[in-house]
Amino acid sequence: MVFTADADGRCEVFTWDAAVRRARQVTRRPRGTLHGAIDRDAHVWWFDEDENGYGHWRFQPFAGGTDRPGLTDVPPGLPRGLAVSDHGTVAMALGDGHATTVHLGQRGGTVRHVARVDGHATLTGITPGGRLLALTAAGTVTVLTHDGTVRAVLPGGAAVPAVPPGGAAVPAVPRDRGAVLASPPHPRAGHGAPSHPRALPAVPPPGGDSGRLWCLGFAPTGDDEHLLLVRERDDHYVLATWRPGTGTVTHDWCAFATEITARWDADGRSVLVRQDRHGRSALHRADLSARTLTTIPTPAGTLLDAVGRPGGDLHYLWTATGQPPRPYSTRGTPLPPLPTVADPVPGTHRDLWTPGPDGPVHTLLSVPGSGGPGLPPPVVFLVHGGPADHDRDAYDGAVHSLVASGFAVARVNYRGSTGYGPRWRRAFSRGVGLTQVDDLAAVRADLVARRLVRPDAVGLWGTSWGGYLVLLALGTRPGLWQAGVAVKPVADCAAAHRTTTPALRALDERLFGGTPAEVPERYARSSPIQYAAAVRAPLLVAAATHDDKCPPGQVHGYLAALRAAGVRHEAMWLDSGHDGYDGGDHVAVLRRAVVFLDRELRGPTRRRPQTPRPTRSGEHHTAEGTTERRRPHAEGHHPQRPARG
């Protein structure tokens, strides 16, 4: 297997040979490596990217050897998907900030360019024989042949990201539902591969009774070119499949009320389905032939990934708030030991439900073990990003550090979060951001009324879209909070729209119903910079000089507004982009934030802030570095993948 884990504070790619119980570190990049894969011939793949996220796919044999480019003569780009057939046919999609190009060729060989799509697109699979590819762009799944001919177009009802096997990504606002259509082969002039990428045809107009669509790849075995899909339908998420001869089949018997992701099981006939519900995961196996759905027993908590193995073994990665991630095998296969912490995770962890206008708001509450009756602790709201994501019953180093330092921690799955069904995700009744701030304020009032936290010591901490909500809450509800930490936030909605990535501009336009020029009042009403002068709580802002998702210019403008209003604040600038894989850099921001919150919520005479002590097990983990880096390039407690989270 291939996995990513810690190496001297960086995320790197490793191999694991279960037969000899040995791990090998494959990558050693100064900024870390996140994207890794293994193909059917046991070649190990990773994405070798620069500080801006541009790079190339490379591979080497499982046992080690010379690194080679996945395909030759491919220009650097942003990773938009990798797929390798059983016979070594490699398909990779790379973005350039304006369009996405699909490249094809034999592993290590010469490249052919088979398709080009304006904007953001994701390669989501290749058939075992290498004849068909699946590409998702603007909510539409396009099936291509290996020479770029369009075999079918399966339109959905909205522009949505593809769902990766490890997590469900869904859009934040509803759209009209569209039909599933199959088109005839695209006409070709002449024979052979085209000399330049083929532009994909326009999508037929949506219609019919089908909803949004996510593509999850082709079946891994046999000659049956069977594509797995998830469709939103009647406020549920339903499995669907497509075949060249029969078109799309919707499996109505396999429907779920909350968000799911899925992947083919090892036999290519059944499907593993992970359902996210109320901050926790459930795992099911759907037998498409027998039309049966079986729940697979797993511990309560969160499943970060799951994959079936030949012979019926199942490997999954599990975590809970009080337990760092651990791999499990249902057949007892030895799996790699992962980093953990030296001592038990402190505190008690519970669920809290607060009444709200669109239904109860769910909070994961962690409280320190110390303190008696009448002595509630200060509380920090850790605000998740996305917005199409949710907080989970999963280990989080920031929760651990804060609880160990005597803080309660509230993680609120506000309206717009995933894991509570389509209606909850669509509930933006008070507008973008303001709806979510209402939920944070309601949960704060509930915690205070139950005497679970101190009303005069309430802090906020969020990253990316979570940082945006921190700034908006501090400005629109200034009397409720005593401190705030915003990491790489959206601070000026209109300015961010002008300078962010095309995919996030499209997200903003769906959220707000248009561009800043078309609906300026909506952007202004939801923009933190409009309320900067009203902020009363001390604020720490950590931003990145190379951030393309939450660009630095709009943060500079917000800081200038704070200075003009005389608001007490601190700024921390990181020499980085929006994402990063260096654990030392995450710790640098975590330390700064915990010390800041400790000072502002409890004063200088209280206990010293604590951070968890790591421990290493397994030879793939090297000695821990203890020096704080001077030029951190990543941060945060929530490395969510969808949108700006």
C-alpha positions in Angstrom: 0.0 0.0 0.0 0.9 3.7 -0.2 0.0 6.1 2.5 1.0 9.6 3.7 2.3 10.2 7.2 4.6 12.4 9.3 8.3 12.7 8.6 10.2 15.2 10.7 7.1 17.4 10.9 6.2 17.1 7.2 3.6 15.1 5.3 5.4 12.6 3.1 4.5 9.5 1.0 5.5 6.0 2.3 5.1 2.5 1.1 4.1 -0.4 3.4 4.8 -4.1 2.7 2.5 -6.1 4.9 4.4 -9.4 4.3 7.6 -8.1 6.0 5.9 -5.3 8.0 8.2 -2.7 6.7 7.6 0.9 5.6 9.8 2.9 3.3 9.8 6.7 2.9 9.4 7.5 -0.8 9.4 11.4 -0.9 11.6 13.9 0.9 10.5 17.3 -0.2 11.3 20.4 1.8 7.7 21.5 1.8 6.2 18.0 2.1 4.1 15.8 -0.2 0.4 15.1 0.0 -0.7 13.5 -3.3 0.3 9.8 -3.6 -1.0 6.7 -5.3 -0.2 3.1 -6.2 -1.1 1.5 -9.5 -1.9 -2.2 -10.3 1.7 -2.9 -11.1 2.8 -1.6 -7.7 4.4 1.6 -9.1 4.3 4.4 -6.5 3.1 7.8 -7.7 3.3 11.3 -6.2 2.9 14.8 -7.2 6.1 16.9 -7.2 4.8 20.4 -6.8 6.4 23.9 -6.2 5.4 26.5 -3.6 2.5 27.6 -5.8 1.1 24.1 -6.3 2.3 23.6 -9.9 4.3 20.4 -10.7 4.4 17.0 -12.3 3.4 13.4 -11.5 6.4 11.1 -10.9 6.7 7.4 -10.1 9.2 4.7 -9.1 9.0 0.9 -8.5 7.5 -0.2 -5.2 10.9 -1.4 -3.8 12.6 1.8 -4.8 14.7 3.0 -7.7 15.0 5.9 -10.0 12.3 8.5 -10.1 10.7 9.0 -13.5 8.2 11.4 -14.9 4.8 9.9 -15.3 4.6 11.1 -18.9 7.3 13.0 -20.8 7.0 16.6 -22.2 4.1 17.5 -19.9 4.2 21.2 -18.8 3.8 21.8 -15.1 0.3 22.3 -13.8 -2.1 22.0 -10.9 -3.1 18.3 -10.0 -6.6 17.6 -11.3 -6.5 13.8 -11.2 -4.4 10.7 -12.0 -5.6 7.3 -13.3 -3.6 4.3 -14.5 -5.1 1.3 -16.3 -4.2 -2.4 -15.8 -1.8 -2.2 -18.8 0.1 1.0 -17.8 -1.9 3.5 -19.7 -1.6 6.8 -17.7 -4.2 9.6 -17.8 -3.6 12.8 -15.9 -5.4 16.1 -15.7 -3.5 19.3 -15.0 -4.8 22.8 -14.6 -3.1 26.1 -15.5 -5.4 28.4 -13.6 -7.7 29.0 -16.7 -8.3 25.5 -18.1 -7.7 21.8 -17.5 -5.9 19.6 -20.0 -6.1 15.8 -20.0 -2.9 14.0 -21.0 -2.6 10.3 -22.0 0.2 7.9 -22.7 2.0 4.8 -21.5 3.7 5.0 -18.1 6.9 6.9 -18.5 6.3 7.4 -22.2 5.4 10.2 -24.6 2.3 12.3 -23.9 -0.8 12.8 -26.1 -3.2 15.6 -25.2 -6.7 14.3 -25.6 -9.0 17.0 -24.1 -9.0 20.5 -22.8 -11.8 22.1 -20.7 -12.2 25.7 -19.7 -12.0 26.3 -16.0 -11.7 23.6 -13.3 -12.2 19.9 -14.2 -11.3 16.7 -12.5 -10.2 13.4 -14.0 -12.2 10.8 -12.0 -11.3 7.4 -13.6 -10.0 5.2 -16.4 -11.3 1.7 -17.3 -9.1 -1.3 -16.5 -8.4 -1.7 -20.2 -7.7 2.0 -20.7 -10.4 2.5 -23.3 -12.6 5.0 -21.5 -11.9 8.0 -19.2 -14.3 10.0 -17.0 -14.0 13.7 -16.5 -16.1 16.0 -14.3 -16.4 19.7 -15.2 -19.1 22.2 -14.2 -21.2 19.5 -12.6 -21.2 17.4 -15.8 -19.6 14.0 -16.2 -18.1 13.4 -19.7 -17.0 9.9 -20.7 -14.2 10.0 -23.3 -12.5 7.4 -25.3 -8.7 7.1 -25.2 -8.4 9.3 -28.3 -10.6 12.1 -27.0 -13.9 11.1 -28.6 -16.9 12.0 -26.4 -18.7 8.8 -25.7 -21.4 10.2 -23.3 -22.3 13.3 -21.5 -24.1 13.0 -18.1 -25.1 16.4 -17.0 -26.0 17.3 -13.4 -27.9 20.3 -12.1 -25.0 22.4 -10.8 -21.3 23.0 -11.0 -20.0 20.8 -8.3 -16.6 19.3 -7.4 -15.9 15.6 -7.9 -16.2 13.6 -4.7 -12.8 12.0 -3.9 -12.9 8.5 -2.4 -11.8 9.8 1.0 -14.5 12.5 1.5 -17.8 13.8 0.3 -17.6 17.3 -1.3 -20.9 18.9 -2.1 -21.9 22.4 -3.3 -23.3 24.9 -0.9 -26.4 26.1 -2.7 -29.3 24.3 -4.6 -29.6 24.3 -8.4 -32.2 23.1 -10.9 -32.1 19.4 -11.4 -30.9 18.1 -14.8 -31.3 15.0 -16.9 -28.9 12.2 -17.5 -28.2 11.9 -21.2 -26.0 9.8 -23.4 -24.6 11.3 -26.6 -23.6 9.5 -29.8 -19.8 9.3 -30.5 -18.3 12.6 -31.5 -17.6 12.8 -35.2 -14.0 12.6 -36.2 -12.2 13.7 -39.4 -9.5 11.2 -40.3 -7.8 8.7 -38.0 -5.3 8.7 -35.2 -4.8 11.0 -32.2 -5.5 14.7 -32.6 -2.4 16.9 -32.7 -3.9 19.3 -30.0 -6.4 18.8 -27.1 -10.0 18.5 -28.1 -12.4 21.0 -26.7 -15.4 19.3 -25.1 -18.8 20.1 -26.6 -21.5 22.1 -24.9 -23.7 20.3 -22.3 -27.3 19.7 -23.3 -29.8 21.8 -21.3 -30.8 20.3 -18.0 -34.2 18.8 -17.6 -36.1 15.7 -16.3 -36.2 14.6 -12.7 -32.5 13.9 -11.9 -30.4 16.1 -9.6 -26.7 16.9 -9.1 -24.1 14.4 -10.0 -20.8 13.2 -8.6 -18.5 10.7 -10.4 -16.5 8.1 -8.4 -14.7 6.1 -11.0 -14.9 2.9 -13.1 -15.1 -0.6 -11.7 -11.6 -1.9 -11.0 -11.9 -5.4 -12.6 -12.9 -7.1 -15.8 -14.0 -5.8 -19.1 -17.2 -4.3 -17.8 -16.9 -0.6 -18.2 -19.1 0.3 -15.2 -19.0 3.9 -13.9 -20.0 4.7 -10.3 -22.0 7.9 -9.6 -23.8 9.6 -6.8 -26.9 11.7 -7.5 -28.9 14.0 -5.4 -32.6 13.3 -5.7 -35.6 14.2 -3.7 -33.5 15.5 -0.8 -31.5 12.2 -0.7 -28.2 11.0 -2.1 -28.6 7.9 -4.3 -26.1 5.5 -5.9 -26.2 5.4 -9.7 -24.1 3.6 -12.4 -23.5 4.0 -16.1 -22.5 1.5 -18.8 -21.9 2.1 -22.5 -24.7 -0.2 -23.5 -27.4 0.6 -21.0 -26.7 4.2 -20.0 -27.4 5.4 -16.5 -29.3 3.4 -13.9 -30.3 5.0 -10.6 -30.4 2.6 -7.7 -33.3 4.1 -5.7 -33.2 1.3 -3.2 -29.8 2.6 -2.1 -30.7 6.1 -0.9 -29.3 8.1 2.1 -30.7 11.2 3.9 -27.3 12.7 4.5 -24.1 13.0 2.4 -22.2 10.0 1.2 -19.1 9.1 -0.7 -18.5 5.7 -2.3 -15.9 3.5 -4.0 -16.0 0.2 -5.8 -15.2 -2.9 -3.7 -12.3 -5.1 -4.7 -14.7 -7.5 -6.6 -16.0 -4.7 -8.9 -19.6 -5.8 -8.3 -20.3 -4.3 -4.9 -19.7 -0.7 -3.5 -18.4 0.6 -0.2 -20.5 3.6 0.9 -19.4 5.9 3.7 -22.2 8.0 5.1 -21.5 11.2 7.0 -24.3 11.8 9.5 -24.3 14.2 12.5 -20.5 14.4 12.7 -19.8 10.7 12.5 -19.4 8.0 9.9 -21.2 4.8 9.0 -19.9 2.2 6.5 -22.1 0.1 4.2 -21.6 -2.4 1.5 -24.1 -2.2 -1.4 -24.4 -5.3 -3.6 -25.7 -3.9 -6.9 -26.8 -7.3 -8.3 -28.6 -8.5 -5.2 -29.9 -5.0 -4.4 -28.9 -5.4 -0.7 -27.3 -2.8 1.6 -25.4 -4.2 4.6 -23.9 -2.1 7.4 -20.3 -2.9 8.3 -19.6 -2.7 12.0 -17.0 0.0 12.8 -16.2 1.9 16.0 -18.2 5.2 16.7 -16.3 8.1 15.3 -15.0 9.1 11.8 -13.8 6.9 8.9 -11.2 8.9 7.0 -10.9 6.3 4.3 -11.9 2.7 3.6 -10.9 0.2 0.8 -11.8 -3.4 0.1 -9.0 -5.9 -0.6 -9.1 -9.2 -2.6 -10.3 -12.1 -0.5 -12.8 -10.0 1.5 -10.4 -8.0 3.7 -11.4 -4.4 4.5 -8.9 -1.7 5.5 -10.1 1.5 7.0 -8.6 4.5 8.8 -10.6 5.5 11.9 -10.4 8.3 14.4 -12.4 10.0 17.2 -12.0 13.2 19.2 -10.1 11.3 21.8 -8.1 9.0 19.5 -5.6 10.0 16.7 -6.1 8.1 13.4 -5.5 4.4 13.4 -5.7 1.9 10.6 -7.7 -1.3 10.9 -8.0 -4.6 9.0 -11.0 -6.8 9.3 -8.8 -9.9 8.6 -5.9 -8.9 10.8 -3.5 -7.8 8.0 -0.6 -5.9 9.6 -0.9 -2.2 8.8 1.6 0.6 9.4 1.8 2.1 12.8 0.9 5.8 12.6 2.1 8.7 14.8 0.1 9.1 18.0 0.4 11.2 21.2 2.3 10.2 24.3 -0.5 10.7 26.8 -4.3 10.1 26.7 -6.3 12.9 25.1 -7.7 15.0 28.0 -11.2 16.1 28.6 -14.7 14.8 28.1 -16.5 15.0 24.8 -20.3 15.2 24.2 -22.9 16.3 21.7 -25.1 19.4 22.2 -28.2 20.3 20.2 -29.4 23.9 20.1 -32.9 24.8 18.8 -32.8 26.9 15.6 -35.2 28.2 12.9 -34.3 25.4 10.4 -33.9 22.7 13.0 -31.5 22.0 15.9 -27.8 23.0 15.5 -25.4 20.3 16.4 -22.2 21.1 18.4 -19.3 18.8 19.3 -18.3 20.0 22.8 -15.1 19.1 24.5 -14.5 20.3 28.1 -11.4 20.0 30.3 -11.4 17.5 33.2 -10.4 20.1 35.8 -12.8 22.6 37.5 -15.7 21.9 39.7 -19.4 23.0 39.9 -19.8 26.8 39.5 -16.4 27.1 37.8 -17.2 26.8 34.1 -14.1 27.2 31.8 -13.5 29.7 29.0 -14.5 28.4 25.6 -13.1 28.6 22.1 -15.3 28.1 19.1 -13.3 26.3 16.4 -15.2 27.3 13.3 -14.9 24.9 10.3 -14.5 26.1 6.7 -16.0 25.1 3.4 -18.8 26.1 3.9 -19.7 22.7 2.4 -17.9 20.6 5.0 -18.5 19.8 8.7 -16.8 19.2 12.0 -16.4 15.5 12.9 -15.9 13.3 15.9 -12.2 13.1 14.9 -8.9 13.9 16.5 -7.8 17.5 16.2 -4.5 18.8 17.6 -6.0 22.2 18.2 -8.8 20.7 20.3 -6.2 18.6 22.2 -4.0 21.7 22.9 -6.9 23.9 24.0 -8.5 21.3 26.3 -5.1 20.5 27.8 -4.7 24.2 28.5 -8.1 24.4 30.4 -10.4 25.7 27.6 -13.7 24.2 26.5 -13.9 23.8 22.7 -17.2 24.1 20.7 -17.2 22.8 17.1 -20.5 23.9 15.6 -22.0 22.4 12.4 -23.9 25.5 11.4 -26.4 25.8 8.6 -24.7 25.1 5.3 -22.6 22.3 6.7 -22.7 18.8 5.2 -23.6 15.7 7.1 -27.2 16.8 7.9 -28.9 16.5 4.5 -29.5 18.7 1.5 -32.0 21.0 3.2 -29.6 21.9 6.0 -26.9 22.5 3.4 -29.2 24.8 1.5 -30.4 26.8 4.6 -28.9 30.3 4.0 -32.1 32.2 5.0 -30.3 35.2 6.5 -27.7 35.4 3.7 -24.2 34.2 3.2 -22.2 34.2 6.4 -24.9 36.0 8.5 -26.9 32.8 8.7 -23.9 30.9 10.1 -23.1 33.7 12.6 -26.6 33.5 13.9 -26.0 29.8 14.6 -22.7 30.5 16.4 -24.5 33.2 18.5 -27.3 30.8 19.4 -24.9 28.0 20.5 -23.0 30.5 22.6 -26.2 31.6 24.3 -27.1 27.9 24.9 -23.7 27.1 26.4 -24.0 30.1 28.7 -27.6 29.3 29.8 -26.5 25.7 30.7 -23.6 27.2 32.7 -21.2 25.1 30.7 -18.8 28.0 29.8 -18.0 31.5 31.1 -20.0 34.2 29.4 -17.1 36.7 29.7 -14.4 34.4 28.1 -15.6 33.3 24.7 -13.2 33.2 21.8 -13.4 32.3 18.1 -10.8 30.5 15.9 -11.3 29.6 12.2 -9.3 29.0 9.1 -10.2 30.0 5.5 -14.0 30.2 5.3 -14.0 29.5 9.0 -11.7 32.6 9.4 -14.2 34.5 7.4 -17.0 33.7 9.8 -14.7 34.7 12.7 -14.3 38.2 11.2 -17.9 38.5 10.3 -19.0 37.4 13.8 -16.7 39.9 15.5 -18.0 42.7 13.5 -21.7 41.9 13.4 -22.1 40.6 17.0 -19.3 42.6 18.8 -20.7 42.2 22.3 -20.6 38.4 22.3 -16.9 37.6 21.9 -13.8 38.4 23.9 -11.1 37.3 21.3 -10.8 36.1 17.8 -8.2 34.2 15.6 -8.7 34.3 11.8 -6.2 32.2 9.8 -6.0 32.9 6.0 -9.5 34.3 6.0 -11.9 35.9 3.4 -12.0 39.5 4.7 -13.5 41.4 1.8 -15.9 39.3 -0.3 -15.8 41.5 -3.4 -12.0 41.9 -3.5 -11.5 38.2 -2.9 -13.8 37.4 -5.8 -11.7 39.6 -8.1 -8.4 37.9 -7.2 -9.2 34.3 -6.2 -9.1 31.1 -8.3 -11.7 30.6 -11.1 -13.3 27.7 -9.1 -13.8 29.9 -6.1 -15.1 32.8 -8.1 -17.7 30.3 -9.4 -18.5 29.2 -5.9 -19.0 32.9 -4.8 -21.3 33.5 -7.7 -23.5 30.5 -6.7 -23.5 31.5 -3.1 -24.4 35.2 -3.7 -26.4 34.7 -6.9 -24.1 36.7 -9.1 -20.9 38.7 -9.4 -20.1 41.7 -7.2 -21.0 43.9 -10.2 -24.4 42.2 -10.5 -25.4 42.0 -6.8 -23.1 44.4 -5.0 -25.4 44.8 -2.0 -25.2 41.1 -1.2 -21.4 41.0 -1.2 -21.3 44.2 0.9 -23.8 42.9 3.4 -21.8 39.7 4.0 -18.4 41.2 3.9 -16.3 41.5 7.1 -14.6 44.7 6.0 -17.9 46.5 6.1 -18.0 45.8 9.9 -14.3 46.2 10.7 -14.8 49.5 12.7 -17.4 47.7 14.9 -14.9 45.0 16.1 -14.3 45.3 19.9 -12.5 42.0 20.7 -8.7 41.7 20.3 -8.0 39.9 17.0 -5.1 37.8 15.7 -5.0 37.5 11.9 -2.6 35.0 10.2 -2.4 35.3 6.4 -0.2 34.0 3.7 1.7 36.0 1.1 1.1 33.5 -1.7 -2.5 32.5 -0.9 -4.5 32.1 -4.2 -7.7 31.1 -2.5 -8.0 33.8 0.2 -5.6 36.4 -1.4 -3.3 38.6 0.7 -4.5 41.9 -0.9 -8.0 41.7 0.6 -6.5 40.8 4.0 -4.2 43.9 3.8 -7.3 46.0 3.1 -9.0 44.6 6.2 -6.0 45.2 8.4 -5.9 48.8 7.2 -9.5 49.2 8.2 -8.8 47.9 11.7 -5.9 50.3 12.0 -8.1 53.2 10.9 -10.7 52.3 13.5 -8.2 51.8 16.3 -9.1 48.1 16.8 -6.5 46.2 18.8 -5.1 43.4 16.6 -2.0 41.4 15.7 -0.9 40.2 12.3 1.1 37.1 11.4 2.3 36.7 7.8 3.3 33.3 6.5 5.6 32.8 3.5 3.2 30.3 2.0 0.2 29.5 -0.1 -3.3 28.5 1.2 -2.4 24.8 1.7 0.7 23.2 3.1 2.0 19.9 4.4 4.7 20.9 6.9 3.6 20.1 10.4 6.1 22.5 12.0 4.4 25.4 10.3 1.0 24.3 11.5 2.4 24.1 15.0 3.9 27.6 14.7 0.4 29.1 14.2 -1.2 26.8 16.8 1.3 28.0 19.4 0.7 31.7 18.5 -3.0 31.2 18.6 -3.2 29.3 21.9 -0.9 31.8 23.6 -3.0 34.7 22.3 -6.3 33.1 23.4 -4.9 32.2 26.8 -3.7 35.8 27.3 -7.0 37.4 26.1 -9.5 35.1 27.7 -7.7 34.3 31.0 -5.0 36.9 31.6 -1.3 36.5 32.3 -1.6 34.8 35.7 -3.3 31.7 34.6 -1.8 28.3 33.8 0.7 27.8 31.0 -0.8 26.7 27.6 -0.1 23.1 26.7 0.4 21.3 23.4 0.3 17.5 23.1 3.6 15.6 23.1 4.0 13.3 20.1 5.4 9.8 20.1 6.7 7.8 17.2 6.2 4.1 16.5 7.4 2.3 13.4 10.6 2.7 11.5 9.0 5.1 9.0 9.0 7.9 11.6 12.1 9.8 12.2 13.3 11.9 15.1 11.1 14.8 16.1 12.4 18.3 15.4 11.8 20.8 18.2 12.9 24.1 16.6 10.0 26.4 15.6 10.4 27.5 12.0 11.0 31.1 11.2 9.2 31.1 7.9 6.1 28.9 8.3 4.1 28.3 5.1 1.0 26.3 6.4 -1.2 26.4 9.4 -4.5 25.6 10.8 -6.5 22.9 12.5 -8.8 22.1 9.6 -7.1 20.9 6.4 -10.5 20.5 4.6 -10.3 20.0 0.9 -13.5 21.3 -0.5 -13.9 25.0 -1.4 -12.0 27.4 0.9 -12.0 25.2 3.9 
